[in-house]
Amino acid sequence: MTLASVTTSTDLTVFGIFFYTALFVSMGLALFCVATVHKQPHFTEMQKLKWVLFTVFVPIVGPIAYLLRLRSDKKEGLH
């Protein structure tokens, strides 16, 4: 066993851990947003559809933007 093979396997596991963690967090955020977007009374049906599509097809940015929108709506008293 050489040092290069040990380093390569370590790099792959670190990458794998990071990749799968990001994947599961992204999926969890998207599922949360899809499950909660229909409960928003101040969104029209078209806005709800846009938010669902945005959170599903733009994995990390979409759910974060949706959560920030909810946060700003709560501060304004819309929610």
Secondary structure, 3 states (H helix, E strand, C coil): CCHHHHHHHHHHHHHHHHHHHHHHHHHHHHHHHHHHHCCCCCCCHHHHHHHHHHHHHCCCHHHHHHHHHHHHHHHHCCC
